[in-house]
Amino acid sequence: MRPVRTEFDRKVLHARQLLREARDIPPSLVADDVQRSWSRSIRHGLSERDRVLFNPVSAAQLRRINEVHRTLLGHAEPEMERLFSALDNAHWVLACLEVGGNIIKTLGGQSAELRDIATVLRPGLNLSERVAGTNAPGFALEERRAIAVRGSEHFLEEAQMCACAAVPIFEPSGALAGVLNASRHHRSASIGIMEPLALAARAVENRMVAALSAPLRLRLHYSAELVNSPMCGLLAVSRDGQILGANPLARQLLELDTLIESDPCMETVFQQKVGLLLDTLRRHGSTPTPIHCHNGVRIHACLADAAPTRAVSVAPAASYDVARTSMSPMLLDPELVQRVRQVERAFARDIPVLINGETGTGKEVLARHLHEVGPRASGPFVAINCSAIPASLIESELFGYDGGAFTGARRGGMAGRFEQANGGTLFLDEIGDMPLELQARLLRVLQERTLTRLGSARSIALNCSVICATHRDLVQRVASGEFREDLYYRINGLRITLPALRQRSDLDDLIDHFLAQEMASAVPPLTLAARHCLYRHNWPGNIRELQQVLRLGVALAEGDSIDLIHLPTELTAAPPALPPDPADMQTHCPDGKATLRQAEAEVVRSAFLRNDRNVSATARNLGIARATLYRKLRNYGLLTGEG
């Protein structure tokens, strides 16, 4: 008995006749999508009556294809199984195809009714348009969007028994990864599986983003209500704000593909400093926060991974507050970020790291950060300040002791810092102050990776990372005999020197960062006089001192603008002299010919060159805002290398 033809069938068959006659096809007969695919099929040299061979590959080739696309396969399989189990009947065959059109996974087709469809949807067959003509997965791969192809819309006559729907899957980079396809016998013009199939494809994409080795993930949506739903955009970012991957909705919301940069960062996308943005999101937790994007659109976002890494601190009580919170102050200086990335890579290979820097520059901040991104992040972080413990106690503090090892020892003994850090990271701060007689034992422990408690003969195996830090010049101390040379080379696999605050170019950003950190809501502005005062201070206490000064200012201002009266007297008592007033310079110019503009240009030029063309440092030196300085530099032609 001949199958009953529907109105849909009659229209498509009429369109196919017009195609054979090379005549125009009215859009009322068949969709433009299908017409384009038919035209491509003809250009590929296919004929309607070609056999459905679909270019099968060998078993060995299929194994190689599956190995190349194992990431896609691993994320697609569980979602295909979830979708198949949710279907209310067994009338579907599901397939996953890689970007080249080869089927790498199928589900269903066990019933006699679907056996013929399962035959042409088995792994190893190719459904790209160049091989199989018009079909849903081939079209989705070609045009990178979802489609349903029903019955006689298929180009090859032998494929017209099928109705199929396909949705593309995109990698976190935005590249096409493959498609998900669902096929059954053609029974009507309605397929009714497109929405659940699209949800399954989105779930695969979200799995890919979640699997990236990224310490931070953001959830995004126009609507705050949908930020924590499966329909949200997902963004994976590094700790310095580099975007490592995104699902298609995030790419669409943020218009990532319109950016010039091949590897855009959060600062470009959200038009604000990474540290400030992350601080804002952390303060709000899982509550969606409104953010403006580079394209002028306002979205809502929250951090998806808010759970902190387990860390144990046994450092002295006077440890730096920011060390217990975040790495963000480090990430405001681009040059420092680049150096930190190098240190991260070395630390990941168990290369010892030595951190140099003045007191308050953030040595423990960096050490904690390295622990959190390092190979032993799941273990404890243990810090000890070698200069804060009496020389008579430091050996037992580091290496522990057994009961009865000395008068006053605990009956059961005590584990030292090395044992407490086993499986994690030990941070030896101010190692330059370690007594010389103890350095030999430390060297032996670092070399042998075992220790023996005081009063014990039992060796304890160690498995921990060690980071050392000091504010002293260890090379000079080695030369003077105060530090062992062999220990110096043991701990100095890679050295990083943290700049003093007076040497950094991001004081403005740090001020804004700590003000935002101190305030739960609106940040009280600094008056121009107060900001100039901060610019001119030498900051002997570095970041720690800056944080305490701003904390005091916020407390005393009580929500009003922070002015000079809210700052410590040692900052405001005797401020350095201001730069020369350009108006006054006219009297010193020969013959009185220099105009005010020329005098000001000379002041700006001299300061710019004196600060090695560093805009932030020059602005601080002149006591003006960076935006003002940029305008003057442009006006006087100094940004183009003039002068």
N, C-alpha and C positions, 0 to 999 in steps of 0.2 A: 504494500500500500504506500502510495506516494505521500510524503509529509505534507501537512497542511501549511500553506504559505500565508503569512500574516501581511498586513499592509507594510510593515517594516521591510520584510523580505522583498516585496514587489518593488519598493522604491530603490533598494540597494541594487537589485538585479537590473533595473532600468539604468541606474547610474553606471553599472559595469558595462552595459551595452554601449552607452555613450563613450565610455573610456576606450573601448575597442575601436570605435569609429573616430577616435581623436576629436570628439566634439566637447564643447563646454558642458560641465555638469552643474545644474542649478543647486544652490546650497540647500534647497528644500528636500532634495533627494538623499544627500549624504553629507556628513559634517566635513568642514574644511580640513580637519586633522586627518581624516581618512583619505581624502583626495590627495593631500601632500604625500602621505605614506605610499599610496598606490603609484604616484609618479616616481618616487624614489625606487620602488620595487622594479619598475620598468627600466629605469636607468641602470640598475644593478644587473640587467640582462635576464630577469626572471620572466617566466611565462605562467599564466594562471593554472596551466595543467601540469606544471612540473610536479614530480613526486615529492612527498614530504620526507626527505632524507635528513634534513637538518644537520648535515655535516658532523657526524659523530666523531669523537676523539677516542684514542686508545685508552686502555685502563692505566697505562703508565703515564700518558699525558694528563689524564684526569687527576691522578695522584699529585702530579706537579702543579696543576692548576689549583687544587685544593690547598696545597702547601702555601702557594703564593697568597691565596686569599683566606688563610686560616682565621684571620681576625674577623673578617666579615662573617665567615661560617660560624665561628664560635658565638658571635652575638646574635646571629639570625636564628639559629636552631631553637633556642628556648622560646623566642617570641613566636616562631612558626608553630611550635607545639602548643603554646598557650592559645593561639588563635584557632588552631584546628580543634582543640578540645572545647572551645566556646561555640563553634558552629552547631546549629541545631539539627544538622543532618550530615550524612556522609557523602554528599553529592559534589564535593570539591576535591581538587588536587592542587596542593600548594607547592610552589617552586621558588627557590632563590637562585638568581643568576648573577654571575660576576660581571664586571664592566665590559668584558669582551663578548658577552652574550651566551657563555657556556653555563648550563645548569649545574650547580654544585650541590644542591640539596632538594629533595622532594618529600612530600608527605601526602598520604591518601592514595586513592586509586585501587584499593584492594577489592572493591565490589566489581562484579561482572559488567555492570553498567558503565564503569569508568575505565575499564581495562584498556580500551583503545586510546583514550586520552593519556593514561599513564604511560603508554608505550612511547608517545612522542614527547613526554615530559620527564624522561628519565635522565639522571646525571650523565654528563658527557655530551649531550646534544646541544646544538647551538641554535638560538632563536633570534639572532640579530636579523635586521631587515635585509641585509645583503644576502643572507642565506635562506631565510624563511619568509621573506616578504612581509606584508602588513600583518602584524600581530601585536598584542598589547605590550609584552615585555620588550619586543624589538623597538616599538615606537617610544616607550618610556626611556630606553637607553639613548635613542636618537635625539629626542627633544627634551630630555631631562625633566619630564613632568608626567603626572598620572594620566591614565586613559583606560577606557573600557572599549573592547572591540568585540562585536557580536556577530556570530554566524557568517553570513555572506560578505561582511565587511573585510574579512580576511582575504588577502590577495590570492593565496593558493586555494584552489577548490577543495583539496583534500583536508584543509584545515577548517573548513566552514562548518564542521560539526560542533566546533567549540564556541563558547562564550568565555572571554577572559578579561581580567582586570589586572593592571600592574601599576605599582607605585615606585618611583626611584628612591634609592637610599644614598645619602651623601656622607662622606667622611667628615671628621671635625675640621679638616682643612678647607672644606667646601668642594673638594673634588668628588666626582661621581664614583660610588663604590659598587653599585649593582642595582638590582630591582627585586621586589617581592611580587610574585604573580599568583593569581588564583584562577583556575579554569574548571569548567564543567560543560556538559552538553548544552548546546544552544536551545533554549525553550521559549524564551520571550525576549522582548526588547529590554527588560529590566534585569539587572544582575544583582543588585542589592548587597554587594560585599565591599564596595569601594571604601566606605567609612571605616569599618573595622580593619581593613587591609592597610589603610593610611595610618591608623593608630599603631598598628604593629610595626610599620616601617619607621615611624617616629620613635618608637621604643627602642628599635635597633640603633638608631642614630644617637639616642640619649645614652645607651649602653657604651657606645664608642667614646663619647665625651667623658663619661664617668671613668672609663678605663685609662684615660690619659694620666701620665705621671705628672700631675699638677697639684700643688699644695692648696690652691684656692679655686673655688667654683662659685659662680654667681647664677642666680635664677632671675629671669627678666620677663616682663610683660608690660603691655600698655596698661592693663588693668591690674590693680593691686590684688584683687580677688583671685586672679589666675596665676600669680607669681609662684605659689606653692602647689600648683596642679601639674599633671602630666603634660599640659598644653603650653608650658612655659618655655622660654628660650634658655639655653644653658651655655655658659661661657666658662672655659677653663683658662686660668691665668697663672703665671709664675709669681713668685713673691715680689719681684720688681715691677710687676704690672704688665709683662709681655703676654699677649693673647696667644695661647697655645692651641686653641681649638674652640669651635662653637657648633651648635646644631643649627639647622637651616633657619629656624624661627629667630634665633639670636642674630644670625647674619642678616636677616631681613629687617629686624627691628633696628639694628645699629647701622645698617647699610654698610657693612664691612667691605663689600666688594667695590664700593665707590671710592675707597681710600687709596691714595697713591702708594702708600707703604705696603710692601708685600707681607711684612710681619708687624701689623699695627699693635700699639700698646694702649692700655687703659687711659693714659693721659691724653692721647690723641682723640680717642673715642668719646671720653666724658669731659674733656676740656678742664680737668683739674688734676692736681698732684696726686699721685698714686697713694702716698701715705695718708693724705687727708681723706681721700675717698674711702680707703679701707677702714680708717678709724671711725668714720661715720657709719659704715655698714656694720662694724663690730658692735658699736654702741646700741644699734637697733636690733641686733640679733636676727631672729627669723621674721621680724616685722618688716614688710616691704617699705622701702625708702624711695621717695621720688628723686630722680636724677635727670638732669638735662644732658642730651647727647650732642655730638658735633653737628648733626643734621637739624638741630633746633627742636627735636621731638623730646617730650618728657615721657620717660618710662618709670616703672617701679622695679626695684631690685632688692635682693637680700643675699647674704652669703649662704651657700648650700651646705658647706662643710664647716660648722662652727665648733665641733668638738675639739678641745685642746689636746695637744700631745701630752702624755703622762710625763711629768718631770718632777724630780725631787731636788730641792735646794737645801744644802747644809752649809751654806756660806754664812759668814758673820752677818749680824743683823743690819749692819750699815750698807747693805748692798744697794746698787743703783736700781731705782724703782722701774725705770723703763725696761730694764733687763728682764723683768718678770712679765712684761706685757707684749711687746712686739718689736719687730725689726724695722719698723717704718722710718724712724729718724735716719737710719743708714741709707734708706732708699730714696732720699731726697737729693742726693749728690750723684749725678750721672757717672762721674769718674770713679767714685767709690763703688758704685754698683758693679761696674765692669770688673774691678779688682776682686770684689766679693764672689762673683761668678767663678773666677779662676780658683779661688780658695775652696769653693764648694766642690769643684771637680777633683781637686787634689785630696780633700778630706774624704770624699767618697771612695777613694782608692787606699785608704788607711795611711796616707802620707801625713806625718806629724805637722801641725800648724803652730807657728809662733806669732803671737799678736803683740806688736809694739804700739805704744801710745801713751800720752800723758794721762794722768788721773782724770777720770770723768769723760773720756772720749768714747766710751761705749765698748770696751774690750769684752765685758761679760755679755753684752747684747749680742755681739757677733758670735761668741762662743755658743750661746744658747741657740742661735739661729743655725749654726753649723750642725749642732746636735739634732735639731728638728728636721733638717733636710738630709741628714746623714744616714748611713747604713744601720745604725743602732738607735734610731729615733724612738722605738717602742720601749727602750730601756730607760733607766733613770739618768738624770743630769745632776752631777754632784760637783759643787764648787768649793774650793778652799783657798783662802787668802794666806799665802805663805808668810807674809809679813805681819799678819794679825795674830799669829799664834806664837807663844814663847818658844825659843829654840829648844828648851828642855822637853817640850810636849809635842813638837811637830812630828817626831818620828813615830810615836804611838798613834797620833792622829792620822797619819798617812797609812801606816802599815798594820795598825791594830796590835792587840796583845792578848795573851792567854791569861787565865786566872792565876794569880800568884806570881805574875812576872815581876812585880815590884810592889813596894809598900803602898797600900791604898788602891791597888788594882781591884777591879770588880771580880767577884768570885767566878763568874762565867766567862770573863774576858770581854773583849770588845772588837768588833770588826772595824778596820780602818777605812779611810775614804776609798782606797783602791777596791776593796771588797764591796763596799756600798755601790760603787759605780760599775760593778761587773755586769756586762750585757748592755751597758750604756756608754756615757761619756764622763770622764774626769777632767775638770777644768782647774789647772794649777795657776792661780793668779799670783802676780808678783813673784815669779820663780827666781828672779834676779836677787831676791833677798833671802833665798834658802841658804842655811849654814853650809859651809864648804864640806864639812865632814859628813853631812847627810846626802850630798850630791852623788857620792860614789854609790850609795845603796840605791838611790833612785835610778841611776844609770843601769845598775844590774837588773833591777825589776823591769825596766823598759826593754832591755835587751832580751831577757829570758822569759818574759811574760809570766812569771811566777813570783810569789812572795812568801815570806815566812814571818808569821807574827812574832813579836817580841815574846821571849820565853817559850817558844814552840820550836819543834823540829819538823813540823809537817808543812810541806809545800802546798800552796793554793794556786791553781791555774787561773790566769786572768784573761778575760776577753772584753776589753773596753778600749774605746778611743781616748786619746789624751791630747788635750789642747793646753798650751802654755801661753802665758802673757806676762808682760813686764813693762814698766815705764822707764827702765834703766837701759843704758847702752851696754848690751852683753859683750860686744866685741871689746869694748874698753875694759870691762871687768875681767874678761879672759886674759887680756894683756897684762892686767895688774895682778893676776893670780887669785882673784876673788871668785871666779867661776870656772869650772872645769871645761876645758876645750872639747873633750870627747862628749860630754853631756850637751854642750851647745850644739854640736853637729847632730846629735841624736834627736833633739827636739826641734831643730830648725830645718824641717823638710821643705816647708814653704813659709816665708815670712810676709806678713802684711802689716804696714804701718798705718794706723788710723790718724788722720790729720787732726790737729788741734782746732777748736772752733774758730779761732781767729784766722786760720788758714783756709777755712771752707768758704765756698762761694754761695752757699744756700742759707744764709742766716735768716733772710726773709721767710723762706719756706719753713724753717725750723720754728721760728716764732709763731707763725700761723698754725703749725702742726700742734705745738704744745698748748696754745690757747684753745684750739678745738678739743684737745684731749682733756683739758681741765673743765670744760663747760659741757653740761648735758644738753643744752639747747643753744641759744644764741651766744655768739662769741663777742665779748665787749671789745670794741675797737681800741686800738692804741692811738693816743693823740700823736701828732707829728713830732712834738717835742720829746715824748717818751720813746718813740721809735728811734729818733736820732740819738738819744742817750744810749739805747741798746747797741746801735751801730758803732758807737765810739768806744764802748767798753772793750777791754782786752781779753776778758773771759778766761782768767787763769784756772777756773774750775770747770771750764769747757761745758759740754752739754748738760751735765748735772747742775752746774751753777745756773745756766739759762733756765732750766726747768723750774728750779726753786724760785728764781726771781719772778717768773711769770705766774707761778702758783700764788706767790705773795700778792702780786698785782691784782689777780682775779679776786682774791679774798678781800683785799682792802677796797677795791672799787665797788664791790657789791652790785654788779650789774651795770654800772656806769662806765664811761670810757676810762681806760687806764691812763693816768697822767703821771707827771714826774713825782707828785706827792705820794704815789702808790708804789714807788720803786725804792729799793734800799738806798740809804744815804751815801754809801760808798760809791754808788754809781752816779749820783747827782751832785755830790759835794763840789767837785772840781772838774767839770767837763772840759775836754780838750778844746782848743780854739777851733772855730769854724774855718773852713777854707776862705781864702781872700774873697772879698766881695768884688765881683766883676766891675761894679761901678767905681770902686776905689782905684782899680788898676789903670783907669784912663789917665790919672795924674802921673803915672810912672812911664807912660809910653812916650817915646821921643817925639818932639814937635807937636805933641797933643793930637796927632792925626788918627790915632786908633779910636774907633767907635766903641760904644758899649757892647755891641754885638761881637766885634772882633775880640774884645777883652774877654767876654764870656766864652767864646770859642776857644781861646787859648787856655783858659782855666780847665775847660772840659777836656781838651786835647791832652794837656799835660797829665791830668789825673788818669785819663784812659790809658796812656802809654805807661805811666808809672805803675799801674795795676795790671800790666801785661794784657791789655785789652779785655780784661774780665769785667763784664757789665755790672754784675752784682757787687763786686768789690769796689768798683768805681762809684757806683750809686751810694754805697755806704760811706765812702770817703768824702763825697760831696754833700752827703746828707739830704739826698733827694730820692724820690721813688724811681724804680727801674723804668717804668713806663715813661716818666719825664726824661730820664737820661736817654732812652732809645730815641725819643723825638728829637732831642738836641743833637744826638749823634747823626741822625739822618739829615737834619737841617744843615749841619756843618760838614757833611760829606765824609764823616769819619767811619761809617760802616762799610764804605767801599774801598777802604785802604788809603784814603787821602791823608796827608799829613803824616 
